[in-house]
Amino acid sequence: MARRVFLHVGTAKSGTSFLQDLWWRHRDELRGRGLLLPGVRRDHFAAAAVVKGMSGVVETLVDRERDAWRRLVEEARHWPGDVLLTNEHFADSPAEAARAALDDLAGAADEVHVVVTARDLGRVLPSAWQQRVKMGARQAYRRFLATVRRDEDDQKFWRYQDVPAILELWSSGLPDERAHLVVVPPPGAPREELWLRTASVLGVDVSGLDTEADRPNASLGLVEAELLRRINERLPRSERSPELTRHVKGTFVPEALVGSAARESFVLPARHHGWVHERSAAIVADLRASSYDVVGDLDDLLPAPLRDGRTPDDATDEELLAAARTVLLRLGSDSEPASLEEAVGLIADDLLGRVSPVAPDRAESQPPSEAPEGGSGTALGRVLRRLTEQR
């Protein structure tokens, strides 16, 4: 039986990649200091997909991955110290699935704790749009901001960023002191501050562990981000396979796209600053009225003062064409496109040519495993069956 299990559920774009890279990089050292990360990194993603009922993702998992949640819970149950599970996809799980997951964890540890990391919306919004573009989104930055502002039905942003709602969802049945909110420090703070804040919640000594992550999350400037969005528009939706997305994020972006244009970060446009500040202030007021354990200053969740700057919508065709030509050179092409449209088409064709038309059957490429047991016997399994039956 574990002493304590900590479930880190996000939020997205709140330093989660930075933290997860460090947790997994130092996994052996942390284990020696009493904190276990069970399974492997992908198990945590697979477990989150199963918990929240991501049917499209679950269908692509092999049997062992579909059984990830049960395996992680079992490993936690047999560890005498503290345990950490982490993936931001847990954040927007259905309420019934969240309760069932907490029940499963309660059977594996003396104490269950939930950890939420949060960052100010003024920085989250540009970062969230960029991440979506890396995943294949075609939506222009201005349109993305407008849909978030209106909270349109197909807009998932708030499901991952409504911090009070996420804390309420995942603290059901827990004492407030076991629901932890870690505030991402403001720009200019020491790089390791978020790492140290989360370590204080986990109660683990991280002294002597470096904070240089193995897998830096490549950030795009406004011209590069807009160029990728234009490329996405040229990629047929029918060809958008998981393999293509993995190639774009893991190879094309860091090796061909990053640095193809002058590095210029983009800002929250002035016309959106008012409602973002208003929404942020409401979130902070809600959190101040709660009794959750807060690490950091809630005022750091308020957006920074308005600053001048451009957005991806301001990128010119000349800038985009120059960046596209650089990308083509890096891809080994000797083409000399005369227009942006031609250049974007050449890059899109190159991307499609580097991946299989149909994503490979991962089940055939990995050794067979036993059929999952957790899908039927646990409380979570019963929830998942009901979710499946409702689809």
ZIZIFEN-V613019 format. One record per pair of residues at least 24 apart in sequence whose ideal C-beta (glycine too) atoms are under 6 Angstrom apart, sorted by the first residue. I is the first residue (numbers start at 1). GAP is how many residues later the second one is. Records with the same first field share a line. If there is no record, write none. Layout:
# ZIZIFEN-V613019
I->GAP ; GAP
This chain:
# ZIZIFEN-V613019
2->74 ; 77 ; 81 ; 106 ; 107
3->78 ; 79 ; 107
4->78 ; 105 ; 107 ; 109
5->71 ; 78 ; 100 ; 104 ; 107
6->78 ; 107 ; 109 ; 196
7->78 ; 107
8->78 ; 107
9->81 ; 82 ; 161
10->78 ; 81
11->80 ; 107 ; 149 ; 150
12->76 ; 148
13->111 ; 114 ; 115
14->103 ; 104 ; 105 ; 170
15->102 ; 169 ; 179
16->72
17->200
18->195
19->179
20->66
21->192 ; 193 ; 194
22->191
25->189
26->183
33->171 ; 172
34->47 ; 48
35->47 ; 49 ; 169
36->43 ; 47
37->47
38->34 ; 37 ; 38
39->33
43->25
44->41 ; 42 ; 43
45->42
47->25
48->39 ; 41 ; 42
51->42 ; 46 ; 50
52->41
53->334
62->300 ; 301 ; 304
63->306 ; 308 ; 309
64->305
66->306
67->305 ; 307
69->305
70->304
73->31 ; 35
76->32
77->31
91->69 ; 75
92->67 ; 68
96->287
97->286
98->71 ; 72
99->73
100->279 ; 280 ; 283
101->279
103->276
104->274 ; 275 ; 276
113->65
114->56 ; 57 ; 65
115->65 ; 86
116->50 ; 51 ; 65
117->65
118->45 ; 65
119->65
120->181 ; 183
121->155 ; 159 ; 182
122->146 ; 154 ; 181 ; 182
126->140
130->90 ; 95
133->92 ; 95 ; 96
134->115
135->110
136->96 ; 104 ; 109
138->94 ; 95
141->170 ; 171 ; 172
142->171
145->127
149->126
163->120
164->122
167->125
176->115 ; 116
177->116
179->113
180->113
181->111 ; 113
182->113
183->113 ; 117
186->114
197->98 ; 99
201->94
218->35 ; 36 ; 40
221->40 ; 42 ; 43
222->42 ; 44 ; 88 ; 90 ; 93
223->38 ; 92 ; 96 ; 100
224->33 ; 36 ; 37
225->87
226->86 ; 89
227->93 ; 96
230->114
231->113 ; 116 ; 117
234->110 ; 111 ; 114
235->113
239->113
241->118
242->117
243->112 ; 116
244->111
247->108
256->71 ; 74 ; 75
260->63 ; 66 ; 67
261->62
266->45 ; 46
267->42
269->42
270->36
273->33
276->27
277->26
